[in-house]
Amino acid sequence: MREPLSRRQALRWMGLGAAAPLVALSRRALAQGTQEPEAPGLYDPFRVGRPQNRITDYENDPFIVGLESRIRCVCGCNLDVYTCRTTDFTCTTSPAMHREVVQLVENGKTAQEILDTFIAEHGEMVLMAPKKEGFNLLAYFLPGTAVVTVGGVLLWFLWKGRERAAAVRASERADLSGLSPEDRKRLEAELENLES
């Protein structure tokens, strides 16, 4: 009488049974002298995105990344150049802008000079945030001022509402104080009848 198989032995036999057809197929392919078919080529390689350029030391340089994070890509995506070139592989504008930034850095330009070059080329809309001067200050201060003003108006309305409610309660108490003791007892009896 045979001993029952352990779990390990059973798994080993199952693995060998699953691998046997694969071994047979590979032996038959070798015997026929055929090679494995090559992977089919892509119909249109540009459908998966633009071909990647070689990676340079400037790709993730903190100075370049910080500078490109302040410049808007002009392809219409409203992303900064760094985000656009690292996430949208179909965009050809952001890599060109990146190459321009790298070229200006290699020419020894400072960050402000590079930003000024892009502003001169594309206008002030190329910046992710407007300059803090002149009419642009309105964009920085208007939202905060609006929130504070609306909050103040709401608090004023709430305060006035509390005052009105207190005045109404005081007038109701004053109206009840003028009742005679008989009327007051009759009113309390009526209120008890309503509650029950």
C-alpha positions, 0 to 999 in steps of 0.5 A: 500500500502506498503512502499518501502524497504530501502537499509538497510532493503533490505540488511538484507533480502538478508543476511537472504535469503543467510543464510537460506540454511546454517542453514537448512544444519546444522540442518539436519546434527545435526538431523542425528547425523553426525559430520563434517568430519575431514580435510584430512591429508597430503599425505606426510607432508615432501613435505611442508618442514622440521618440524620446531624446537622450537624457542629459544631466539637465533633465532633473537638475534642480535649477532647471526644474525650478525654472521650468516650473515657473514657465507655462508651456505654450502648447495650450495645456496650461501646465508648466514646462517641466510637468508637460515635458515629463507627462505629455509625451505627445507634446513637441513644444515643451521639449523645445522650450526645455532645450531653449532653457538649457541653452540659455543656462549654458550661455550663463544667463541668470534665472531672471534673464531667462524668464525675461527672455521668455516674456519677450518671446511669448508675452507675460502669459508665459509665466505661471504666476503674474509679476507682483507689480502694477495691476497684477497686484490685484490678482494677489490681493483681490481674492483675500480681500473678497473673502474677508469682505464677504465674511464680514458681511455675513457676520454683520447679518448674523449679528443683526439677526441675533439682535432682532430675535432678542428684541422679538423675545423681549417684546413677547415677554412684555406682552405677557406681563400685562395679563391679569392673573385670571387670564394668565391661568386660563392661557396656561390651561389652554397651553396644557390642553394643546400639549396633551 
